[in-house]
Amino acid sequence: MSSRPSPIIAVPALLLLVVSLWEVCATRRAAHAVPGDPAWHAAAAVVRAEHRPGDLIVFAPAWNDPVGRLHLGDLIAIDDAARMDAARYARIWELSIRGARAPETAGLTPIVEREVDGVTVRRFERTPVSVLADVRERLVGVRVEGTRARGPTLELAEVGFAPHRCILVVPNPGAPVRVTFPAVPLGTELVGYAGLADVFTRRDIRVPGRIQVEIDDVVVADTHLGVDDGWVRFAAPTRPGTADVTFTISAEAANRQVCFAAETRR
């Protein structure tokens, strides 16, 4: 009787060897495909040469953000990093790798585009929105109804693994909190964002939150906020004038940290 192994038995081992070799080669190619510090330093120099105060700098893909901040973080103010969105910015610099695009530049055509050792530098220009009122700047004089564990307070919070300057409210379970901003100037649109703050709370408490928006007691937006939803946009058309704007925050679980921001625009 032969003691040689069957070819059939050897096939899985051979396949495993081939897959392992492929993974090693792929990993090495991926490492070489990511630009190093000299490339990022050169790309940052392109931005610095033409950067103006008020410009926004973004990176793509999102996981590359820490690398970009290492080289250009001194040009990114806290308010820029914690922005509600990018609509206020007339000029946006985008530094990207592997053909990625940042959501802030979606639909825009670059004015300038340069390839620097694997880092693509693009500059976009557009007419920014005109902001009439920002509720984050109007907390003085706000009316609050309903029992709550915390808030409303203006915070620099983590929402969706990104910093956001927003108004934090922690309602008691099943007890909605109404936050009313009186006599808010209105343009043609109210735009806002909301989400659940604190990654550890989201991990431990999986119950969603909810935010409703009323203009002069008429509901114009109703948004559910799941633990994996991140920074969620809501919007409603408005008529020019002034009106009371109310945000109603609720959750069925304790310590549900809801953070929101909103602007009226024209």
Secondary structure, DSSP 8 states (H G I E B T S, - for coil): ---S--HHHHHHHHHHHHHHHHHHHHHHHHHHHS--HHHHHHHHHHHHHH--TT-EEEEESGGGHHHHHHHHGGGS-HHHHT-S-STT-SEEEEEESTT---GGGTT---SEEEEETTEEEEEEE-----EEEEGGG--TT-EEES-EEEEEEEEEEEETTEEEEEEEEEE-TT--EEEEEEEEEE-SEEEEEEEEB-HHHHHH----EEEEEEETTEEEEEEEE-TT--SEEEEEE--SEEEEEEEEEEESSTT--EEEEEEEE-
